[in-house]
Amino acid sequence: MKFVAIVGTNADFSYNRVLLQFMKKHFWRMAEIEIAEIKDLPAFSKDVPFEETTPVWKLKQQINAADGVIFSTPEYDHAVPAAMKSAVEWLSYQSKVLHGKPAMIVGVSYGRQASARAQQQMRKMLLSPDCNANLLSGNEVLIGNAAKVFSKDGRLTDQAYVDNLEKCFTNFVEYAELFKNASRGEQLMSVKRPMIEDAYISFPTGRLSLREVQAIFNTIPFEIDLIDADDRFAYYSDKPNREHVRNVNQLGETYSECHPPKAVPAVKAIIDSFKNGTKDVVARPLMMNGHRVLIRYYALRDVDGHYLGTIEFTGSVDDILNLAENGAWNADATSSASHGHAAPAPVEEPAPAMDATTGASEDADEEPAAPSEPAAPVMSAAVQRAEQAETDASTGASEAADDPEETDADAMTGASEN
C-alpha cells in the first residue's frame, strides 16, 4: 500500500510536516508514505503559463501512482492556509486526479481545538464535484498544543494522540484496500489477460486468439505505448523492466497529462504531423538508463488512411549495434545471398528529443542524441566494411538532416526538468 502525504503549508517549518514524518516512520510496516510539498507550486491562476506548471504536473503524477492521499493541514484564521487551497485548486482544475482517490485528513495546530475548522473546510473541498475524492469519514486526527506534544526528534509523545492516530490510520488502510481490491480484477483482466479469452480475430494472413495477440504484444522485444485518436493514453504492453514505467491509473490520460509541461508543445507537434499526414514515422536515438535506446513513433492508420493514433516502440539497440560493430553484416559473414539487391528502407524522421506517449525525458540519465543523421553513421560503417557490398544500406538516410526542424535536439527535451 502506498500513500502520498501532502504538507498543507508552504512554511519552512511546520508541525504538520513533523506529523507526516512521524507517520512515515511509525507506520512503515503498514504502508509506504511519500511526503509531498506544495511550497514549490505557483499560486493558482488560469493565466499561469503552462510551461511553468511542472511542479503541479509532478504532484499529480505522485497522486496518480498512489493508493491514497493524506492531507495534513494547519489552521489559519479558522481556515486552511492559502497555499493549501491553491494546491487543491490545481489538483481539481481540468483534472480528475483526485476522482475516486481514497483520502484522509489530519492536522496539527498550536491551539487546543487543533485544526478542527480547517479540516471541516478541507472535507467540503474534497467532496466537491471537481475533486470528488473518496474521503474517509468519521476518523478525525486533531492534534492541538503542537509545541508540547512533539519531542525535539519529531516523536509524538502524547499517548492519547498516538492511539487515536493508529486507530484512524488503520481504518484508512482498510478503506483504501477496499478500492484497491475492487479495481484489481479489472486490472488483471485488462493487463494480464484479454477481456474475452476465447474470441478470435481473423486477419487477411491468418487467425489469432485474443490470448495469442496479448502474448505477442508482450513478447515483442520492444515496449509498446499507444495514444489513441482522441489524444488519450490507451494501451501499454505489460513487459518487465520497462524503460518507461507504466501503471493502469495512467490509462485515459491525455498526452498533456502524461508529459512534463515543457515537453507538451513538441509532443503536440509530432502528433499533429501524423494527423495532418505530413509525417508517418519519427525516430529518436538516445542514451537511457545507461544503454543505447531507439524510440520509433508511427502514425497508426486504417486501410483507408484514416488516423487511429500514435504508436510508440521503445527498446535497447545495444545488441544490434554490437553485432554491426563486430562485422555481423560483412558479406562473407553470412552467405552469397548478401549480393542480392534489397530495396532501401523508408527514411525515418529523427525526432528532436521527446517521445510522443511517455515522459521519458524525466529520466536523469537520459541524454539527447546528436541532432544530425542519427541512425546512418553506425549502419554506414558496417556497410563500408563489407568489401563485396553493392548497395549502400544507408542511402538516403542523410535526407532527414536537411530539415532544420528535425535537427533541433533541444526542441523537445525535458531533461532540464530533473
C-alpha positions in Angstrom: 0.0 0.0 0.0 1.4 3.4 -1.0 0.2 6.8 0.1 1.1 10.4 -0.8 1.1 12.7 2.2 0.7 16.4 1.4 2.1 19.0 3.7 -0.6 21.6 3.7 1.6 24.7 4.1 4.5 26.5 2.3 6.2 27.4 5.6 9.8 26.3 6.1 8.8 24.8 9.5 5.5 23.2 10.2 4.3 20.7 12.8 2.1 19.2 10.1 5.3 18.2 8.3 6.7 16.8 11.5 3.5 14.8 11.9 3.7 13.3 8.5 7.4 12.4 9.0 6.4 10.7 12.3 3.6 8.8 10.4 6.1 7.7 7.7 8.4 6.1 10.4 5.7 4.9 12.7 3.6 3.1 10.1 6.3 1.8 7.8 5.2 -1.8 8.2 1.6 -0.9 7.2 2.2 1.3 4.2 4.8 3.3 2.3 4.2 7.0 2.8 5.8 9.5 0.4 5.8 13.1 1.7 4.9 15.8 -0.9 5.4 19.5 -0.6 3.3 22.3 -2.0 5.7 25.1 -1.4 7.1 24.9 -5.0 3.6 25.2 -6.6 2.8 28.5 -8.2 -0.3 30.3 -6.8 -3.3 29.0 -8.7 -4.3 31.1 -11.7 -5.7 30.1 -15.1 -3.2 32.7 -16.5 -0.1 30.9 -15.3 1.9 29.9 -18.4 1.5 26.2 -19.0 5.3 25.6 -19.1 5.6 27.0 -15.5 3.3 24.3 -14.0 5.8 21.5 -13.9 5.6 21.2 -10.1 1.9 20.8 -10.4 2.4 18.0 -13.0 4.8 16.2 -10.8 2.4 16.3 -7.8 -0.3 14.9 -10.0 1.9 12.1 -11.1 2.7 11.2 -7.4 -1.0 11.1 -6.6 -1.9 9.1 -9.7 0.6 6.4 -8.7 -0.5 6.2 -5.1 -3.3 4.2 -3.5 -4.5 7.1 -1.4 -3.8 10.7 -0.3 -3.2 12.1 3.2 -3.8 15.8 3.6 -2.2 17.4 6.7 -3.5 20.9 7.2 -2.8 23.6 9.8 -5.4 26.2 10.6 -5.0 29.9 9.9 -7.9 32.3 10.8 -10.4 29.3 11.1 -9.5 28.1 7.6 -6.9 26.2 5.6 -3.8 28.1 4.5 -4.0 29.9 1.2 -1.2 27.6 -0.2 -3.3 24.5 0.6 -6.4 26.0 -1.1 -4.3 26.9 -4.1 -2.9 23.4 -4.3 -6.4 21.8 -4.2 -7.5 24.1 -7.0 -4.5 23.0 -9.1 -5.4 19.3 -8.5 -9.1 19.9 -9.5 -8.7 22.3 -12.4 -9.2 20.4 -15.6 -8.0 17.3 -13.8 -9.6 14.2 -12.3 -6.5 13.0 -10.4 -8.5 13.1 -7.1 -11.7 11.5 -8.5 -12.3 8.3 -6.6 -9.0 8.5 -4.8 -9.2 7.5 -1.1 -8.3 10.5 1.0 -7.6 11.1 4.7 -7.3 14.4 6.6 -5.1 15.0 9.6 -4.0 18.3 11.2 -1.8 19.9 13.8 -2.2 23.3 15.4 -0.9 25.3 18.4 -4.4 25.8 19.8 -6.5 23.4 21.9 -9.0 22.9 19.2 -6.3 21.9 16.8 -7.3 22.4 13.1 -10.9 21.4 13.5 -12.4 24.3 11.5 -9.7 23.9 8.8 -10.4 20.2 8.5 -14.1 20.8 8.2 -13.4 23.2 5.3 -11.0 20.7 3.8 -13.7 18.0 3.8 -16.1 20.2 1.9 -13.4 20.9 -0.7 -12.5 17.3 -1.3 -16.2 16.3 -1.6 -16.9 18.9 -4.2 -17.8 17.7 -7.7 -14.4 18.9 -9.1 -12.4 17.0 -6.5 -14.8 14.0 -5.9 -12.4 12.2 -3.6 -13.4 9.1 -1.6 -13.0 10.7 1.7 -12.7 8.6 4.9 -15.4 10.0 7.2 -15.7 9.8 11.0 -11.9 9.4 11.6 -10.6 12.8 12.8 -7.0 13.3 13.7 -7.0 16.6 15.6 -3.7 17.3 17.4 -3.5 20.5 19.4 -0.9 22.2 21.6 1.7 21.2 18.9 4.7 22.7 20.7 4.1 20.5 23.8 3.2 17.1 22.2 6.2 16.6 19.9 9.7 15.8 21.1 12.8 17.5 19.6 13.4 14.5 17.5 9.9 14.6 16.0 8.1 11.9 18.0 4.5 12.3 19.0 4.7 11.9 22.8 1.1 12.2 23.9 -0.1 8.6 24.0 -3.8 9.5 23.6 -3.0 11.2 20.3 -0.8 8.3 19.2 -3.6 5.8 20.0 -6.2 7.8 18.0 -3.8 8.2 15.1 -3.1 4.5 15.0 -6.8 3.7 15.0 -7.6 6.2 12.3 -4.7 5.2 10.1 -5.6 1.5 10.4 -9.1 2.3 9.3 -7.7 4.3 6.3 -5.5 1.5 5.2 -8.5 -0.9 5.3 -10.6 1.7 3.5 -8.1 2.1 0.7 -7.7 -1.6 0.4 -11.4 -1.9 -0.5 -10.9 0.4 -3.5 -7.7 -1.3 -4.5 -9.2 -4.8 -4.4 -12.3 -3.6 -6.3 -10.1 -2.5 -9.2 -7.6 -5.3 -9.1 -9.8 -7.7 -11.0 -10.3 -5.2 -13.8 -6.5 -4.5 -13.9 -5.7 -8.2 -14.2 -8.3 -8.6 -16.9 -7.1 -5.7 -19.0 -3.4 -6.0 -18.4 -2.6 -9.7 -17.6 -5.3 -11.3 -19.8 -7.5 -10.1 -22.6 -11.1 -9.4 -21.6 -12.6 -12.2 -23.8 -10.2 -15.1 -23.9 -11.9 -17.4 -26.3 -12.5 -15.0 -29.1 -10.5 -15.0 -32.3 -9.6 -12.3 -34.8 -9.4 -13.1 -38.4 -6.7 -11.3 -40.4 -6.1 -11.5 -44.2 -2.9 -13.5 -43.3 -4.3 -15.7 -40.5 -6.3 -16.1 -37.4 -5.2 -15.3 -33.8 -6.9 -15.6 -30.4 -7.0 -12.7 -28.1 -4.8 -14.6 -25.8 -2.2 -15.0 -28.6 -2.5 -11.3 -29.5 -1.8 -10.4 -25.9 1.2 -12.8 -25.7 2.6 -11.4 -29.0 2.4 -7.8 -27.8 4.2 -8.8 -24.5 6.8 -10.9 -26.3 7.9 -8.4 -28.9 11.3 -7.1 -27.8 10.1 -3.5 -27.7 7.8 -1.6 -25.3 4.6 -0.6 -27.0 2.6 2.5 -26.0 -0.4 3.9 -27.8 -2.1 7.3 -27.8 -5.5 7.0 -29.5 -7.2 9.2 -32.0 -8.6 11.3 -29.1 -5.1 12.0 -27.8 -5.5 9.8 -24.8 -3.1 7.1 -23.4 -4.9 4.0 -24.4 -2.6 1.0 -24.1 0.9 -0.2 -23.0 2.5 -3.6 -23.3 3.0 -5.4 -20.0 6.7 -6.1 -20.2 9.0 -6.4 -17.2 11.8 -3.9 -16.7 10.3 -1.3 -19.0 12.3 1.8 -19.8 9.1 3.8 -19.3 7.3 2.6 -16.2 3.6 2.5 -16.6 0.5 1.8 -14.4 -3.1 1.4 -15.2 -4.1 4.6 -13.4 -2.5 6.5 -16.3 -4.8 4.9 -18.9 -7.2 7.5 -20.2 -5.0 10.5 -19.5 -4.4 13.0 -22.3 -0.8 13.3 -23.7 -0.6 16.7 -21.9 -1.2 14.9 -18.6 1.4 12.2 -19.4 4.2 14.6 -20.1 6.1 17.4 -18.4 4.6 20.7 -19.4 7.8 21.9 -21.2 7.6 18.9 -23.5 4.0 19.1 -24.4 4.3 21.6 -27.3 6.8 19.3 -29.1 4.7 16.2 -28.4 1.8 18.0 -29.9 3.9 18.9 -32.9 4.7 15.2 -33.5 1.1 14.0 -33.1 -0.2 16.9 -35.3 2.2 15.9 -38.0 0.8 12.4 -38.0 -2.8 13.7 -38.0 -2.3 16.1 -40.9 -0.4 13.5 -42.9 2.9 15.3 -43.3 4.7 12.5 -41.5 4.2 8.8 -40.8 7.2 7.9 -38.8 9.6 9.7 -36.4 12.7 8.1 -34.8 14.8 9.1 -31.8 18.0 7.5 -30.7 19.2 8.4 -27.2 21.0 7.1 -24.1 18.7 5.9 -21.4 19.3 4.0 -18.2 23.0 3.5 -19.2 22.4 2.0 -22.6 21.5 2.9 -26.2 17.8 3.1 -26.9 15.9 3.7 -30.1 12.3 5.1 -29.9 10.2 5.0 -33.0 6.8 6.6 -33.4 4.4 5.6 -36.1 1.1 7.1 -37.3 -1.4 4.3 -36.8 -3.8 4.4 -39.8 -6.6 2.1 -41.1 -6.7 0.7 -44.6 -8.3 3.9 -45.9 -5.5 6.1 -44.3 -7.6 7.5 -41.5 -5.6 8.4 -38.4 -6.2 6.0 -35.5 -3.5 7.1 -33.1 0.2 7.3 -32.4 2.1 4.1 -31.5 5.5 4.1 -30.0 8.1 1.3 -29.9 10.9 1.7 -27.4 13.8 -0.7 -27.0 17.5 -1.1 -26.3 19.6 -1.5 -29.5 22.9 -2.3 -27.8 22.9 -5.9 -29.1 22.1 -4.9 -32.7 24.8 -2.2 -32.7 27.4 -4.5 -31.2 26.7 -7.0 -34.0 27.1 -4.3 -36.6 30.3 -3.0 -35.0 31.7 -6.6 -34.9 31.1 -7.0 -38.6 28.0 -9.2 -38.5 26.8 -7.8 -41.8 30.0 -8.3 -43.7 29.4 -10.1 -47.0 31.5 -13.1 -46.0 29.8 -13.4 -42.6 26.6 -14.9 -44.0 26.2 -16.2 -47.5 26.3 -15.3 -51.1 22.8 -14.1 -50.7 24.1 -10.9 -49.4 25.0 -10.0 -53.0 21.3 -9.5 -53.8 19.9 -6.0 -54.0 17.5 -5.1 -51.3 15.0 -2.2 -51.5 16.1 0.7 -49.3 14.1 1.1 -46.1 11.8 4.1 -45.7 13.6 7.1 -44.3 12.6 7.7 -40.7 12.4 11.3 -39.5 14.7 11.9 -36.5 12.8 13.3 -33.5 14.3 16.2 -31.7 14.0 15.0 -28.1 10.7 13.8 -26.7 8.6 10.7 -27.2 5.0 11.1 -28.1 3.5 8.9 -25.5 5.7 8.9 -22.4 7.5 11.1 -20.0 10.9 9.6 -20.8 12.7 12.9 -20.7 12.3 12.9 -16.9 15.0 10.2 -16.5 18.1 11.9 -15.2 20.5 9.7 -17.2 18.8 10.2 -20.5 20.9 12.2 -22.9 19.6 13.8 -26.2 21.1 12.2 -29.2 23.2 14.1 -31.7 20.9 16.1 -34.0 22.3 15.2 -37.4 22.0 11.9 -39.2 21.0 10.0 -36.0 21.0 6.5 -37.3 23.1 6.5 -40.5 26.7 6.6 -39.2 26.7 3.2 -37.5 25.0 1.4 -40.4 27.2 3.1 -42.9 30.4 2.0 -41.1 29.1 -1.6 -41.2 28.4 -1.4 -44.9 31.8 0.1 -45.7 33.5 -2.9 -44.0 31.7 -5.2 -46.5 34.1 -5.3 -49.4 31.6 -7.0 -51.7 28.6 -4.9 -50.8 27.0 -3.5 -53.9 24.4 -1.3 -52.2 24.9 1.5 -49.6 22.4 0.4 -46.9 22.2 4.0 -45.6 21.4 5.6 -48.9 19.0 8.5 -48.4 19.4 8.5 -44.6 21.0 11.9 -44.6 18.0 13.4 -46.3 16.3 13.8 -42.9 19.2 16.0 -41.7 18.3 18.6 -44.4 15.3 19.6 -42.4 16.4 22.1 -39.8 13.2 21.4 -37.9 14.2 17.8 -37.3 17.8 18.5 -36.2 17.0 20.8 -33.3 17.9 18.4 -30.5 16.7 20.8 -27.8 13.2 21.4 -29.2 11.5 18.7 -27.2 13.9 17.7 -24.5 12.5 17.6 -20.9 15.9 16.9 -19.4 16.0 20.3 -17.7 13.1 19.3 -15.5 15.2 16.9 -13.5 
